[in-house]
Amino acid sequence: MATSYMDYTLPSTQFTYDLSKNPLFKKDENNYINSLSINQLNTLGNTSLLDIFLSTGNVVEPHIHQNATELVYCISGSAVVSLINPFTNELLHFPITPGQVANVPQGWWHYEVATVDHTHLLAIFDAPVPEAIFGSDILRLTPAKLLAYTYCLDEKKVQEALAPIQKTVIIGPPADCKTSTAPVSNSAPNVNHQPYVMPNVQPNMPPNTQPSMQPNTQPNMQPNAQPNMAPNTQSNMQPYVNRLPYWGTWVDPRIIHEPGCPYYRELPVNTNIQEER
């Protein structure tokens, strides 16, 4: 608990609260969220929670909590908690049933999908007031022209696709959704996922172009460098050692150090030295 300097003898000290008095969002009678923070219960300290009720196929939309880790506890029903691990670039899915939890580290992109009716989840945060940035706000507030330009998309199609998003969704699909898309629960996320691996693309090289040298057959090991040997002269790039990918983001060493990686290099063997001997 955070250090508190409040006077617990005051009449204003709060030890109990009814969450039904503080609704955060309500889609309908079966899909709604109530909230509890230090604003409602002043003795909470460094904790808060969301009381989440969902029916089959309803989604707590993709979002991040920029100020807190979220622990999702399943009280009843069942749900799939999905998140993107930014260190491995994997989309992970964790089904939970009553008594089970899934943890979402602070700032990680995630969402929850109910797979049965009467699903009840408790989301617990290590912050006095949970904050969130929702995917619907990112999509509706980012100019369609910028999205189209950045990702090489058709601007008119982007505008058409995003036009229905006029407000923060929180629980989707929106009550007035008229698309014919099947509920998410009919195509539940595949929990037996395959890790995402960065595409084998090098600058100024066509996709899936393999380096001309023979890859090291030992994974996760440094190149087999020999002393007094000439440096790699096959390209202007240095060997992958201590080098981040050219797109400027951090990538887990298990990805960038594997044979076949665009930045994997083996230093060539200097045959001239052997002949001189």
VENPENOR-V117573 format. One record per backbone hydrogen bond with DSSP energy under -0.5 kcal/mol. CO is the residue of the C=O (numbers start at 1). NH is the residue of the N-H. E is the energy in kcal/mol with one decimal. If there is no record, write none. Layout:
co->[CO:CO]
nh->[NH:NH]
e->[E:E]
//
This chain:
co->[6:7:10:14:17:18:19:22:25:28:31:31:32:33:33:34:36:37:37:41:45:48:49:50:50:51:52:53:54:55:57:58:59:59:60:62:63:64:64:65:65:68:69:70:70:71:71:72:73:73:74:76:77:78:78:79:79:80:80:81:82:83:83:84:85:85:85:87:90:90:92:94:96:97:100:102:103:104:105:109:110:111:112:113:114:119:120:120:121:122:122:123:124:125:128:133:134:134:135:136:137:138:143:144:145:146:147:148:148:149:153:154:155:156:157:158:159:162:164:169:170:170:172:174:183:184:185:189:191:199:200:200:202:206:208:217:218:223:226:240:245:252:252:253:255:258:261:263:269:270:270:271:272:273]
nh->[8:10:13:43:19:21:22:35:33:31:27:28:53:24:25:51:49:40:41:44:47:125:36:52:123:34:121:32:119:58:184:114:61:172:112:135:110:66:133:68:107:107:126:72:104:73:124:102:75:122:99:120:98:115:116:81:96:82:113:94:111:85:92:86:88:89:90:252:85:92:83:81:79:100:74:72:105:70:108:84:63:82:60:80:57:54:75:76:52:73:124:50:71:48:38:64:137:138:139:140:141:142:147:148:149:150:151:152:153:152:155:158:159:160:161:162:163:165:166:171:61:172:59:177:186:187:188:191:193:201:208:209:205:209:210:219:221:225:229:243:248:255:256:257:258:261:264:240:271:273:274:275:276:277]
e->[-0.9:-1.5:-1.6:-0.5:-0.7:-1.9:-2.2:-2.5:-3.1:-0.7:-2.7:-1.5:-2.6:-2.8:-1.9:-3.1:-2.4:-1.6:-2.0:-1.9:-1.2:-2.8:-2.4:-0.7:-2.7:-2.4:-2.7:-1.5:-2.4:-2.1:-0.6:-2.4:-1.0:-2.8:-1.3:-3.0:-2.2:-0.6:-2.1:-0.7:-1.9:-0.6:-1.0:-0.6:-3.2:-0.6:-2.7:-1.8:-0.6:-2.8:-2.4:-2.3:-0.7:-2.1:-0.9:-0.5:-3.0:-0.6:-2.0:-2.6:-2.2:-0.6:-3.3:-0.8:-0.9:-1.9:-1.0:-0.9:-2.6:-0.7:-2.2:-2.4:-2.0:-2.5:-2.4:-3.1:-0.5:-2.8:-1.8:-2.1:-2.1:-2.9:-2.6:-2.5:-2.5:-2.7:-2.8:-1.5:-2.9:-2.9:-0.6:-2.4:-2.7:-1.5:-2.2:-1.8:-0.5:-1.7:-2.4:-2.3:-2.0:-1.4:-2.1:-2.8:-2.3:-3.0:-2.3:-0.6:-2.6:-0.6:-0.7:-2.2:-2.7:-2.4:-2.5:-2.3:-1.4:-1.7:-1.4:-2.7:-2.5:-0.6:-3.0:-2.0:-1.6:-1.7:-0.8:-0.8:-1.5:-2.1:-1.6:-0.5:-1.7:-1.1:-0.6:-0.7:-0.8:-2.5:-0.8:-2.2:-2.0:-2.3:-1.6:-1.9:-1.0:-2.0:-2.0:-0.8:-1.1:-0.6:-0.8:-2.1:-2.0:-1.5]
//
